[in-house]
């Protein structure tokens, strides 16, 4: 559902901004993931609030309907109780341009990544732009060394992004670096000890084999192509870098750009390029975040909502990527671990309820919806102050 009337809710409720701009999508964007085990601090760092409309509805319900005694509100957020751990660690690899035609675009993408990391407070390492030399390790070896220095178990999410060309010789795909290239098997071996969350974005051609090689638990893999035969120069990687800081990428208008939103935005912009220039698209982006090595095409998404589902009970991707963001909103920076946990629990219940709606009467559906929204409201609306006991009248 979209709110098609601008200014429909031109006010705020208890400090929660009401969605009023054109095209806001109603979305319960979180899906619980019981298999996603890690420390609470790392988990909450890439949980993101639901859509602006969902927050507004929860806040409105909180004001209209008093909380029942059994629904104890979460602790009101304070800066001292914020659950956010240190920010993400990012490595951006710029491939060998091969032609001056690509040099400027690759450099601009690196700059966009650096800007996004600076805004997010993330650490950013860029490989592939510094001068080369006989005594300087190759980009291949520097990437291997960067991964080897990571804490393999604990810490914030690890992002590895590649902007450049890719090749496939019929047997093996490669990221084309200055000096030795990197293959899917090599990168998989380097990352094998890393069990903390890993996000890998390959924005180049013939990139799909990296999805199959790297897919696994606690990982989100994004590729510019849907198979190894898409070998022409890809524009997706550069557009993804730009999408990270483009306000238009915030599709649900919740104040931050999720990994899924950046993926969808970059893919849409890439396809628009081919259409506007009358060309046949030679790249079709894929995302895998459930570890099944299959991937889901970008065109299956309308905004962050799936419009198509795989057959035979296969689970589509996107649930985890909805919850990951490089730069968190100001509202999320003050949320506590208890609030993150309660919100994710409520959003998981909402997803399950929505899935069962076709088999429910309207009365049963809304009866089940109300208590979930009541609980969700306690995340976004601070509880009312305790009543001051009446003082006895002086004699």
N, C-alpha and C positions, 0 to 999 in steps of 0.2 A: 504494500500500500504506500502511496506517496501523498503527501499533503500538497495539493495543487493550488491552494489559495495562499498567496503571500500574506504574511501578517495575521494568519489565523489565530495564533497565540502570541499577541504582542506584549506579553508581560512575563514576569518571573514568579516562581513559587519557592519560597524559603531559600532563596539564593541559587536556585537551579534555573538556568536560562531556558526559556521555552523555545522550542523550534518554531520558527515562523517563516523561514526563507523557502523559496521555491525548490521543490525536489528533494526535501529531506526524506530519507527512507526510514520506515518503521522497521527496526531490526533488533532482535535479541542476539547480539553478535557473539556471545560467549557460548562455548560448548564445553562441558566438563570433560576431562580426560584422565580417568583414574589410573591409566598406565604411565602417566607423565610424572614419575617420581624424581624428586630432587629436593634440595632444601627449600624451606618456605620462602626465604628471602629471594632466592633466584626465581622461584615460581612466580611470585607476585610482580616481579619486575617486568614481566612481559604479559601480564594480564591487563587488559584495557577496559575502560568503562563501556557499557552498552551504548546504543545510539542515543542521540540527544532526545529523541522522542520517547524512548523507553524511560530515561531518567526523569523526564518531565511527567509522564503518566504516573510513575511511582511516587514522585513528590506530591502530585495533585491528590492521589489517593491517600497519602499520609495525612494531608490536611483535612480531607473530607471525611475520613473514617478513622476514629481513634484506634490506637493500637490495643490489641487484646493483651491481657496480662502475660499470656504464655509467649508472646512475641517480643522478647527482650531486645531492645535496640543495641546495635554495636556501639562500641565506645566512639565518641565524637573524635574526629581526626585532629591531631595536633602535629606540629612539625617535629616534636621530639619523639613521637611514636611512629613516624613514617617507616614503612617496611622496605623502602627502596634500597637495594644494595648498590655497590659501585656500578658505573655504567658499562655499556657493552664494549667489547674489544673488536675492532674492525681492521681487516687487512684488504686493501684494494690493489689488485694486480692489473697493471696496464700492459697489454700485449704489444708485440712489435707491430707498428703500423703498416710496414711493408711498402707504403706509398704515402707521400706527403698529403694526399687527399684526406687521409684519416687522422693525421697527427693532431689537428686542432680539435676535432670532436672527441678523441680519446682524452686529451688534456682537459677539456671542458668537463668531461664526465668525472675525472679525478677531482677537479675543483669542486664540483657539486657534492661529491662524497665527503670531501673535507669540510665543506660548509655544513652539511647535515650532521656530521659528527661533532663539529664545534658547537652547534646549537643544542645537541643532545648531551654534551659533556662526555662523549665517548672518546676512547683512545683510537687514533687512526694512523695506520701505517700504509704508505703508498709505495708499491714496488713497480719498477719499470720506467721511471722517469729520470732517475738520477744518472749521472754520467757513468759509462762503463769503463772498466780498466782491467789490466792483467791481474792485479792483486785484489780486485773487488769480486766477491762471490757473485755468481750468476743470479738472475732473478729466480730461476728454478731452485737454487740452493738457499737463497734468502727466504723463499716461501716455506721450504721444508724446515729451516731453522726457526722461523716465526712460530710455526705450529708446534715444534718440539718444545718450545719454551712455555707453552700454555700449561696452566694447571689442568690436567685432563678431566678432573672430576667436579671441582667446585669453581664458582665464579660466575660472572654474568654471561649472557649469550655471546657466542663467537660468530662474527660475520666474516665471510670471505666472498669478495665480489670480483669477478673478472670482467674487464672491458677490453675487447680485442677480437681478433679473428680466431676461428677454429677450423680444424681440418679433419677429414676422415678418409683413410686410405683403403677402406673396404674391410679392414680388420680392427683398427684402433682409432679412436678419436684423440685429438690433441688440442691443448690450449697453446697457441703460437706465441711464445715469449721470445725475448732477445736471448740468444743462446739456446740451451736445451729446452725443449717443450715439456709440458706436463701432461701425463695421460690419466685417464680415470683410475686405473689400477694403482698408480703411484699416489695420487691424492687420497684414495681410499685407504691405502696402507699407512700414510702419515696420520690420518684422522682416526684410525682404528682405536687407539687408546683413549680417545676423547669421548667421554660419556655425557659431558655437560651439553647444553643446547648448542647446536651448530646450525647456522643459516648459510647456505651457499647459493650464490647467484652467478650463473654463467650467461653473460649477455651476448655471446658470440655464436657463430654458425657451427653446425654439427655438434651441438652441445647436449643433445638428449642422452647420449651414452653416459654422461656424468650423473644424470638423475638415477639411472639404474644402479650405478656403481656406489653411489653415496647414500642412497635412501636408507633410512633406518630410524630407530627410536630416538626421540628428542631432536629430530632434524627436520629442517625445511629446505627442500632443494627446488630451485627455480632455474629453468633453462629457456633460452630464446627460441629453441626449435623443438618440434615434436618427434623428430627422428634424425638419424645421422645423414640422411640424404639432402637435408636443407643446408646446402654448403655455401650459398651466396652470402655476401656481407650482411650482417644483421644490425638493425637499428635499435633493437630492444634494450640493450645494455645501457646505451647513452640516455634513452628516455626513462629508464628505471632510475638512474642516478638523479635526473632532474625531478622526477615525481616525489622523491623523498622530502623535498622542501616546498613543493608546489601546493598552496592552499586548496587548489581544485582537486587534489588527490584525497582530501578528507571527505570521502563519499557519504558517510553517515553524519558528518558535521558534529563530531564529539570532541573536537579540539585537538586531535592528533591523527597521524597517518599510520595506519597499520601496515604490516608487511603485505597483507592481501590487497589492501587498497592501492598500494604502490604498484603491485603486480598487475592488477586489473587496469589501472590508469595507464601504465606504460604500454601494455598490450593494446589497449584501445587506441592510443595515440599512434602506435606503430601501424596498426591496420588502417587507420585514417590516412596515413601517409601514402600507402599503396593505392587506396581508393581515389584520393584526390589527384594522384599522378597517373591514374589509369594503368597501373601495373598489377600483375598477378602477385599476390603475397607469397613471398618465399621464406617466411618464418612464422611460426605459430607457437607462442609461449606455452609452457607447461609448468605446473606446480605439484609437488609431492610433499605432504606434511603428515601422512599417516603411516609411512614406512613400508608401503606395499610395493614400491618400485614401479608403480603403474603411471602415476601422474594424472592430472586433470587439466584439460585445455582451458585457456583463458576465456574462450568464447562461451563456455558453459556458465559464466557468471554475468549477472546483471547487477552492477554495483558489487556488493559482497554476498549477494544471494545467488544460490545455485538455481539455474533454470532448467537444468538437465541432470539426470542421474545415471550412473552406469548400471548396466544390466547384471543379473545374476547375484544380486545382493552385495555387490562390491561397494565399499564405502568411498564416496568422493572425498577429495581433499579440500582444504580451506579452513577447517575448524580451528586448527592451531594457528595458522597464519593470521587469522582474524584477531588473535589475542596478543600478537607480538608487535611492538612499536619501537622504533629507535629513539625517538624523542617523546617522552611521556608528557601528558598535559599537566597543567598546574594543579588541577583537581586531584589527579592520581598521585602526585608527589606527596600529598598530605594524608593519603589513606593508610590505614593500619593493616597488619597482616590479617586480623580478624575480619575487617571489612572486605578485603580481597577474597577471603575464603567464603564469606557469606554471599557476596555478589556472584562468585562463580557457581556456587551451589544453586542459587536462584536461577541463574541463566541456564544452567543445565536442566533444571526442572522445567523451565519455560520451553526449551527445545523439545524435551520429551512430551510435554503437554501439546505442543503444536503438532508434533508428529502424529499424535493420537486423535487430533480434533475431528478428522473425517468420520470417526466411529463414535463420536459423542454428540449428545444433544447440546443445543446452545446453552441451556440452563446448567447442565453438568460442566460444560467447558468453563463458563464464567464463574461458577462456584469454585472450581479448582484454581482458576486464575487469580482470584482475589487474594487468598492467603500468600501466594508467591509474591505478588506485587507489594503486599504489606511488608513482607520481610525485606524485599529489595529497597523499599522506601527508607528503611532504617540505615541503609548505606549512604544515601545521598542527602537525607534530611536529618539534622541533629535532633536528638530527643528534646522535648520541652523541658524546661527547668523544673526541678521538684518544687511542689507547692510549699510555701513557707507556713509553718504551723501558726495558727492564730494565737496571738498573745492575750493572756487573760487581762481583762479590764482592771485598771488600778482601783484599789478599794476607795 
